[in-house]
Amino acid sequence: MPIGGLAERVKQELDAIQAGLLKAALERREANSLRGPSSKQEFIDFLENDGGFVYAGFCGDPVVEQEIKEATKATIRCIPNPEFRSPTAPTTCIWTGRPATLEAIWARAY
């Protein structure tokens, strides 16, 4: 390769590597996540069997958060920024059925 175009070529290759790593990471995250569980039981089953992250509606009540932790050993890992939220925002709390005030990402610590 001629020295004249080396810097641009290296930049292109590094950009392609970075894009590939990001794509693989996003695919791995989604393969290990459950978005919008249809029921409380699906939420529990996923955490007990598959593990990973569950994106679900949450009413924001600390008492409910503690109930979920006691029943499933899962805690809120984060409240996702808009770019990471599910395409359709949850409208009900996965645990109580009350209106959801936010989407939370739940998981167990291992």
Rosetta constraint file for C-alpha pairs under 8 A:
AtomPair CA 1 CA 5 HARMONIC 7.59 0.50
AtomPair CA 1 CA 6 HARMONIC 6.92 0.50
AtomPair CA 2 CA 6 HARMONIC 6.53 0.50
AtomPair CA 3 CA 7 HARMONIC 7.91 0.50
AtomPair CA 5 CA 9 HARMONIC 6.19 0.50
AtomPair CA 6 CA 10 HARMONIC 6.06 0.50
AtomPair CA 7 CA 11 HARMONIC 6.25 0.50
AtomPair CA 8 CA 12 HARMONIC 6.22 0.50
AtomPair CA 9 CA 13 HARMONIC 6.18 0.50
AtomPair CA 10 CA 14 HARMONIC 6.10 0.50
AtomPair CA 11 CA 15 HARMONIC 6.06 0.50
AtomPair CA 12 CA 16 HARMONIC 6.18 0.50
AtomPair CA 13 CA 17 HARMONIC 6.19 0.50
AtomPair CA 14 CA 18 HARMONIC 6.11 0.50
AtomPair CA 15 CA 19 HARMONIC 6.12 0.50
AtomPair CA 16 CA 20 HARMONIC 6.15 0.50
AtomPair CA 17 CA 21 HARMONIC 6.20 0.50
AtomPair CA 18 CA 22 HARMONIC 6.17 0.50
AtomPair CA 19 CA 23 HARMONIC 6.12 0.50
AtomPair CA 20 CA 24 HARMONIC 6.18 0.50
AtomPair CA 21 CA 25 HARMONIC 6.13 0.50
AtomPair CA 22 CA 26 HARMONIC 6.15 0.50
AtomPair CA 23 CA 27 HARMONIC 6.20 0.50
AtomPair CA 24 CA 28 HARMONIC 6.12 0.50
AtomPair CA 25 CA 29 HARMONIC 6.11 0.50
AtomPair CA 26 CA 30 HARMONIC 6.20 0.50
AtomPair CA 27 CA 31 HARMONIC 6.05 0.50
AtomPair CA 28 CA 32 HARMONIC 6.30 0.50
AtomPair CA 29 CA 33 HARMONIC 6.21 0.50
AtomPair CA 30 CA 34 HARMONIC 7.58 0.50
AtomPair CA 32 CA 50 HARMONIC 7.86 0.50
AtomPair CA 32 CA 51 HARMONIC 7.35 0.50
AtomPair CA 32 CA 52 HARMONIC 5.05 0.50
AtomPair CA 32 CA 53 HARMONIC 6.48 0.50
AtomPair CA 33 CA 52 HARMONIC 5.46 0.50
AtomPair CA 33 CA 53 HARMONIC 4.54 0.50
AtomPair CA 33 CA 54 HARMONIC 5.65 0.50
AtomPair CA 33 CA 55 HARMONIC 7.44 0.50
AtomPair CA 34 CA 46 HARMONIC 7.53 0.50
AtomPair CA 34 CA 52 HARMONIC 7.72 0.50
AtomPair CA 34 CA 53 HARMONIC 6.25 0.50
AtomPair CA 34 CA 54 HARMONIC 4.73 0.50
AtomPair CA 34 CA 55 HARMONIC 6.17 0.50
AtomPair CA 35 CA 54 HARMONIC 5.89 0.50
AtomPair CA 35 CA 55 HARMONIC 4.70 0.50
AtomPair CA 35 CA 56 HARMONIC 6.55 0.50
AtomPair CA 35 CA 86 HARMONIC 6.71 0.50
AtomPair CA 36 CA 54 HARMONIC 7.65 0.50
AtomPair CA 36 CA 55 HARMONIC 5.94 0.50
AtomPair CA 36 CA 56 HARMONIC 5.31 0.50
AtomPair CA 36 CA 57 HARMONIC 7.56 0.50
AtomPair CA 36 CA 86 HARMONIC 7.74 0.50
AtomPair CA 36 CA 90 HARMONIC 6.74 0.50
AtomPair CA 37 CA 42 HARMONIC 5.94 0.50
AtomPair CA 37 CA 43 HARMONIC 5.78 0.50
AtomPair CA 37 CA 54 HARMONIC 7.67 0.50
AtomPair CA 37 CA 55 HARMONIC 7.71 0.50
AtomPair CA 37 CA 56 HARMONIC 6.61 0.50
AtomPair CA 37 CA 94 HARMONIC 7.58 0.50
AtomPair CA 38 CA 42 HARMONIC 6.54 0.50
AtomPair CA 38 CA 43 HARMONIC 7.90 0.50
AtomPair CA 39 CA 43 HARMONIC 6.41 0.50
AtomPair CA 39 CA 94 HARMONIC 6.62 0.50
AtomPair CA 40 CA 44 HARMONIC 6.31 0.50
AtomPair CA 40 CA 94 HARMONIC 5.60 0.50
AtomPair CA 40 CA 95 HARMONIC 5.81 0.50
AtomPair CA 41 CA 45 HARMONIC 5.95 0.50
AtomPair CA 42 CA 46 HARMONIC 6.03 0.50
AtomPair CA 43 CA 47 HARMONIC 6.46 0.50
AtomPair CA 43 CA 54 HARMONIC 7.14 0.50
AtomPair CA 43 CA 94 HARMONIC 7.65 0.50
AtomPair CA 44 CA 48 HARMONIC 6.15 0.50
AtomPair CA 44 CA 72 HARMONIC 6.53 0.50
AtomPair CA 45 CA 49 HARMONIC 5.80 0.50
AtomPair CA 45 CA 50 HARMONIC 7.75 0.50
AtomPair CA 46 CA 50 HARMONIC 5.17 0.50
AtomPair CA 46 CA 51 HARMONIC 5.90 0.50
AtomPair CA 46 CA 52 HARMONIC 7.86 0.50
AtomPair CA 46 CA 54 HARMONIC 7.94 0.50
AtomPair CA 47 CA 51 HARMONIC 4.51 0.50
AtomPair CA 47 CA 52 HARMONIC 6.81 0.50
AtomPair CA 47 CA 53 HARMONIC 7.98 0.50
AtomPair CA 47 CA 54 HARMONIC 7.80 0.50
AtomPair CA 47 CA 72 HARMONIC 7.25 0.50
AtomPair CA 47 CA 74 HARMONIC 7.63 0.50
AtomPair CA 47 CA 107 HARMONIC 7.10 0.50
AtomPair CA 47 CA 108 HARMONIC 7.35 0.50
AtomPair CA 48 CA 72 HARMONIC 7.60 0.50
AtomPair CA 51 CA 107 HARMONIC 7.33 0.50
AtomPair CA 51 CA 108 HARMONIC 7.45 0.50
AtomPair CA 52 CA 107 HARMONIC 6.03 0.50
AtomPair CA 52 CA 108 HARMONIC 7.60 0.50
AtomPair CA 53 CA 105 HARMONIC 6.18 0.50
AtomPair CA 53 CA 106 HARMONIC 5.64 0.50
AtomPair CA 53 CA 107 HARMONIC 5.05 0.50
AtomPair CA 54 CA 104 HARMONIC 7.97 0.50
AtomPair CA 54 CA 105 HARMONIC 5.44 0.50
AtomPair CA 54 CA 106 HARMONIC 5.04 0.50
AtomPair CA 54 CA 107 HARMONIC 6.47 0.50
AtomPair CA 55 CA 86 HARMONIC 7.35 0.50
AtomPair CA 55 CA 103 HARMONIC 6.52 0.50
AtomPair CA 55 CA 104 HARMONIC 5.75 0.50
AtomPair CA 55 CA 105 HARMONIC 4.57 0.50
AtomPair CA 55 CA 106 HARMONIC 6.47 0.50
AtomPair CA 56 CA 90 HARMONIC 6.57 0.50
AtomPair CA 56 CA 93 HARMONIC 7.29 0.50
AtomPair CA 56 CA 94 HARMONIC 6.18 0.50
AtomPair CA 56 CA 103 HARMONIC 5.44 0.50
AtomPair CA 56 CA 104 HARMONIC 5.64 0.50
AtomPair CA 56 CA 105 HARMONIC 6.52 0.50
AtomPair CA 56 CA 106 HARMONIC 7.57 0.50
AtomPair CA 57 CA 89 HARMONIC 7.82 0.50
AtomPair CA 57 CA 90 HARMONIC 4.92 0.50
AtomPair CA 57 CA 91 HARMONIC 6.43 0.50
AtomPair CA 57 CA 92 HARMONIC 5.57 0.50
AtomPair CA 57 CA 93 HARMONIC 4.52 0.50
AtomPair CA 57 CA 94 HARMONIC 5.56 0.50
AtomPair CA 57 CA 100 HARMONIC 5.16 0.50
AtomPair CA 57 CA 101 HARMONIC 7.36 0.50
AtomPair CA 57 CA 102 HARMONIC 5.90 0.50
AtomPair CA 57 CA 103 HARMONIC 4.54 0.50
AtomPair CA 57 CA 104 HARMONIC 6.27 0.50
AtomPair CA 58 CA 92 HARMONIC 6.95 0.50
AtomPair CA 58 CA 93 HARMONIC 4.24 0.50
AtomPair CA 58 CA 94 HARMONIC 6.29 0.50
AtomPair CA 58 CA 95 HARMONIC 7.49 0.50
AtomPair CA 58 CA 99 HARMONIC 7.88 0.50
AtomPair CA 58 CA 100 HARMONIC 4.86 0.50
AtomPair CA 58 CA 101 HARMONIC 6.18 0.50
AtomPair CA 58 CA 102 HARMONIC 5.63 0.50
AtomPair CA 58 CA 103 HARMONIC 5.90 0.50
AtomPair CA 58 CA 104 HARMONIC 6.29 0.50
AtomPair CA 59 CA 64 HARMONIC 7.96 0.50
AtomPair CA 59 CA 92 HARMONIC 7.35 0.50
AtomPair CA 59 CA 93 HARMONIC 5.15 0.50
AtomPair CA 59 CA 96 HARMONIC 7.81 0.50
AtomPair CA 59 CA 98 HARMONIC 6.41 0.50
AtomPair CA 59 CA 99 HARMONIC 6.08 0.50
AtomPair CA 59 CA 100 HARMONIC 4.36 0.50
AtomPair CA 59 CA 101 HARMONIC 5.09 0.50
AtomPair CA 59 CA 102 HARMONIC 6.83 0.50
AtomPair CA 60 CA 64 HARMONIC 7.74 0.50
AtomPair CA 60 CA 65 HARMONIC 7.60 0.50
AtomPair CA 60 CA 100 HARMONIC 7.41 0.50
AtomPair CA 60 CA 101 HARMONIC 6.17 0.50
AtomPair CA 60 CA 102 HARMONIC 7.13 0.50
AtomPair CA 61 CA 65 HARMONIC 6.39 0.50
AtomPair CA 62 CA 66 HARMONIC 6.24 0.50
AtomPair CA 63 CA 67 HARMONIC 6.29 0.50
AtomPair CA 64 CA 68 HARMONIC 6.19 0.50
AtomPair CA 64 CA 95 HARMONIC 7.40 0.50
AtomPair CA 64 CA 96 HARMONIC 7.78 0.50
AtomPair CA 65 CA 69 HARMONIC 6.29 0.50
AtomPair CA 65 CA 75 HARMONIC 7.42 0.50
AtomPair CA 65 CA 76 HARMONIC 8.00 0.50
AtomPair CA 66 CA 70 HARMONIC 6.16 0.50
AtomPair CA 67 CA 71 HARMONIC 6.09 0.50
AtomPair CA 68 CA 72 HARMONIC 5.79 0.50
AtomPair CA 68 CA 73 HARMONIC 7.19 0.50
AtomPair CA 68 CA 74 HARMONIC 6.72 0.50
AtomPair CA 68 CA 75 HARMONIC 7.46 0.50
AtomPair CA 68 CA 95 HARMONIC 7.41 0.50
AtomPair CA 69 CA 73 HARMONIC 4.55 0.50
AtomPair CA 69 CA 74 HARMONIC 4.97 0.50
AtomPair CA 69 CA 75 HARMONIC 5.64 0.50
AtomPair CA 70 CA 74 HARMONIC 7.98 0.50
AtomPair CA 73 CA 108 HARMONIC 5.92 0.50
AtomPair CA 74 CA 106 HARMONIC 5.99 0.50
AtomPair CA 74 CA 107 HARMONIC 4.87 0.50
AtomPair CA 74 CA 108 HARMONIC 4.28 0.50
AtomPair CA 74 CA 109 HARMONIC 7.29 0.50
AtomPair CA 75 CA 106 HARMONIC 5.41 0.50
AtomPair CA 75 CA 107 HARMONIC 5.76 0.50
AtomPair CA 75 CA 108 HARMONIC 6.31 0.50
AtomPair CA 76 CA 104 HARMONIC 6.26 0.50
AtomPair CA 76 CA 105 HARMONIC 5.60 0.50
AtomPair CA 76 CA 106 HARMONIC 4.51 0.50
AtomPair CA 76 CA 107 HARMONIC 6.61 0.50
AtomPair CA 77 CA 104 HARMONIC 7.58 0.50
AtomPair CA 77 CA 105 HARMONIC 5.55 0.50
AtomPair CA 77 CA 106 HARMONIC 5.60 0.50
AtomPair CA 77 CA 107 HARMONIC 6.40 0.50
AtomPair CA 78 CA 104 HARMONIC 6.20 0.50
AtomPair CA 78 CA 105 HARMONIC 5.55 0.50
AtomPair CA 78 CA 106 HARMONIC 7.62 0.50
AtomPair CA 79 CA 102 HARMONIC 7.65 0.50
AtomPair CA 79 CA 103 HARMONIC 6.44 0.50
AtomPair CA 79 CA 104 HARMONIC 4.85 0.50
AtomPair CA 79 CA 105 HARMONIC 6.24 0.50
AtomPair CA 80 CA 84 HARMONIC 5.55 0.50
AtomPair CA 80 CA 85 HARMONIC 5.63 0.50
AtomPair CA 80 CA 103 HARMONIC 7.27 0.50
AtomPair CA 80 CA 104 HARMONIC 6.80 0.50
AtomPair CA 80 CA 105 HARMONIC 7.13 0.50
AtomPair CA 81 CA 85 HARMONIC 6.40 0.50
AtomPair CA 85 CA 89 HARMONIC 7.45 0.50
AtomPair CA 85 CA 103 HARMONIC 7.33 0.50
AtomPair CA 89 CA 103 HARMONIC 7.06 0.50
AtomPair CA 90 CA 100 HARMONIC 6.66 0.50
AtomPair CA 90 CA 102 HARMONIC 7.60 0.50
AtomPair CA 90 CA 103 HARMONIC 6.47 0.50
AtomPair CA 91 CA 99 HARMONIC 5.80 0.50
AtomPair CA 91 CA 100 HARMONIC 5.11 0.50
AtomPair CA 91 CA 101 HARMONIC 7.80 0.50
AtomPair CA 92 CA 96 HARMONIC 7.92 0.50
AtomPair CA 92 CA 97 HARMONIC 5.26 0.50
AtomPair CA 92 CA 98 HARMONIC 5.45 0.50
AtomPair CA 92 CA 99 HARMONIC 4.36 0.50
AtomPair CA 92 CA 100 HARMONIC 4.39 0.50
AtomPair CA 93 CA 97 HARMONIC 4.87 0.50
AtomPair CA 93 CA 98 HARMONIC 5.35 0.50
AtomPair CA 93 CA 99 HARMONIC 5.85 0.50
AtomPair CA 93 CA 100 HARMONIC 4.70 0.50
AtomPair CA 93 CA 101 HARMONIC 8.00 0.50
